[in-house]
Amino acid sequence: MQVSELDTPPDPGQDQEQELNLDGVIATIDAAPVLEPEPAAITTASSAAKSTVAGAHHHLHHHHPHYHPTETSPLLAPSISRSRRPFQDDSAINDDGDDDDDDGSSHVATPLFLHGTSRSRFWFIFSQVLMVQFMACFDGTIMASSHPVITSYFDAANSASWLSTAFLLTSTAFQPLLGRLSDALGRKYLFLGALVIFTVATLGCALANSIEEFIVARAFCGLGAGGGTALGSIIISDLVPIERRGSYQSYLNIMFGIGSALGAAVGGAMAEALGWRWEFGIQFPPLLVCLAISAVAVPDDLGLVGETRKTIMQAVREFDTLGSVLLTSTISFLILGLSLGGNVLPWSHPLVIVSLGIFVVLFPAFLYVESLAGKPIMPLHLITHPPRANIIFANFLAAFLANAIYFNM
């Protein structure tokens, strides 16, 4: 006996279907059975939710101790989901992920430049420091190719070596002294003083009437140029966070290379085309501009954060006077002996022998004095402990080779 589909009893395990005919459109609605959850499943889900909330709560309090959520607080702390702001330095974020704020009430991005210096003010300062670096290096090597013209003008061929020696002697000897003095007296006024000396001495070179006047002016040029480059680099280090200091130092190094190369390359051409006086006179206007910018833009208290400016007498009492005298004397006699020997005088000349002999005596004495000084003019650990000692030695070799090339082209 055949049983039709209509006679087949419905399967209780299958879903029930209900057909609705609405204007010829058949819509099928699945009536899914409503399943009651098992008590064990409810218990397991509740435990998992509590564990998740507890873990998130622990994470928030561990990494964000200042975050206290309320009933209306968002699920995630704002400091978790916020992105880093433009120009924000890594040092602005603590290990806990928050900005460095004393009260924890606001988040202030670390400034691009220190001591409250604005972007425009910094670039005024930095541009003139770059110009001073260029002018000092240009002036330092300009004698390499122009000294024959100058010595011929004054009829003083035997004094040719002094045109460069006088500059390098004062530049080398006084840089450490000015750097140490700036720690006590501040950067700005020593920097301005160095620029004034550099500017006036450059004009003196252009107006010199004798070889003696020219050599004295060159010595003061070295003092001003050495102080300007050393203090300019220190000023930039004071204004730029340490994380970005290398980038700005690289620009100073670029100016050093360009100025040194151009001074040695075009000095002779300028002396022949324009006259040797103009190769110094042309430096005067840019140096005046740098002097004016420095007087206005460089902060007065730079280098004195956390301290008060000392008087001249206080600075002298705390200054490593004996060490500075020994350093200056040691460098002076070394350069004097090496410059005169084989150039102006024979190596067997008494003046050359005495100069080098004094250097041999003073150098160990200088090292001994510096090892006992409270604030040494030249801390010995800088030249005895790597990696700083390696860097200083590499710079010495680079300068040695560069000057050997400049003055023997």
Buried (B, 14 or more C-beta within 10 A) or exposed (E): EEEEEEEEEEEEEEEEEEEEEEEEEEEEEEEEEEEEEEEEEEEEEEEEEEEEEEEEEEEBEEBBEEBEBEEEEEEEBEBBEEEEEEEBBEEBBEEEEBBEEEEEEEBEBBBBBBBEBEEEBBEBBBBBBBBBBBBBBBBBBBBBBBBBBBBEBBEBEEBBBBBBBBBBBBBBBBBBBBBBBBBBBBBBBBBBBBBBBBBBBBBBBBEBEEBEBBBBBBBBBBBBBBBBBBBBBBBBBBBBBEEEBEEBBEBBEEBBEBBBBBBBBBBBEBBEEEEBBEBBBEBBEBBEEBBEBBBEBBBEEBBBEEEEBBEEEEBEEBBBEBBBBBBBBBBBBBBBBBBBBEBBBEEEBEEBBEBBEBBEEBBEBBBEBBEEBEEBBBBEEEEEEEEEBEEEEEEEEEEEEBBEEBBEE
